């Protein structure tokens, strides 16, 4: 992509719009006028936005200078125009030597742009020369006709000379000489124009031959570079195949050596009758050491958050103990709703199993519901502390459990039965409500 962009940039510097043959420049301006009407206004410069408001038939005629300047200087608009031209069938309508083909090559940065522009310039010069020759021939015919009329008038007057015939004859002779001089001047000018046109055609033909030779040299260089690249790629492929074969052989030798070692180790195990499995020595020592109770309690919100995030953790909350610590000013129903809502968010964030227990003696409304949160109310005559103790005892040994309560009796029972404990104020800090 970068190479194509550099080619377009070099073509733009080598063939500016105002230096192109007139026919090529007119074709580029016509295409630019068509594209300016299709592109959204927000993608156009202020000057092009004004041009886009013109009627389609007037854009190229009234704003040719603005459009040509935009094609030369506005990279975005030039790229949009090039993309539009790339989809057009230019060669089919105008032929390979036409102005349309040269204009397309200039916009797309084609390798043969110099050759096509030279052809278009030659064609333009030929058109201009033919037009000039036609003008001179028309003027010569007109002058010749006037000379013939003057000769006829002179002949008529010579046949019937008036009294002042000598004066009139001299006047007509002078006019005839002037007309003859003008005819000779026109003939000389016509010959000079034809000679200049022939010289221009010869020079353009020579330049076209030089450009063709240069293009052929570039093609040969490109083909040679492509051949070198293909040869290098083939060498790399063969080197990789050789390396892969050598590595496969080395890997096979190592595999055979490992198989011999594994067979030897297996024979030693059978000979010595070794029994695998069993706990590691460090695990035997650690199993005989009781975990300090202080390590099962924390006042650090970060540590508590890490406990809750452990895989398979069961988080058990003393409901009213937490709500009366954090937002006691609310009614009991509002306290329950707020806590359960926060616990639902925590459960979604940590994937922990969450159970909250409330004293149920005074509850007359339906229990709050939230996804991922189990809400329990103690039966009449039973405290929430007892329900929490039953929940802890019901869990299998080794499962991570975290009990949240500022009640010392609840926390002591939890740590004695293998759970971890944290006060309500620390848990509120984790929730973000403390």
Secondary structure, DSSP 8 states (H G I E B T S, - for coil): -HHHHHHHHHHHHHS-GGGS-HHHHHHHHHHHHHHHTTS-GGGS-HHHHHHHTS-HHHHHHHSHHHHHHHHHH-HHHHHHHHHHHHTS--HHHH-TTSHHHHHHHHHHT-TTHHHHHHHHHHHHHHHHHHHHHHHHHHHHHHHHHHHHHHHHHHHHHHHT--TTHHHHHHHHHHHHHHHHHHHHHHHHHHHHHHHHHHHHHHHHHHHHHHHHHHHHHHHHHHHHHHHHHHHHHHHHHHHHHHHHHHHHHHHHHHHHHHHHHHHHHHHHHHHHT----S--HHHHHHHTS---GGGGEE--HHHHHHHHTSTT-EEEEEHHHHHHHH-TTS-HHHHHHHHHHHHHHHHHHH--EEEEEE--TT--S-----TTEEEEE--TT--HHHHHHHHHHHS-TT--EEEE-S-HHHHHHHHHTT-EEE-HHHHHHHHT--
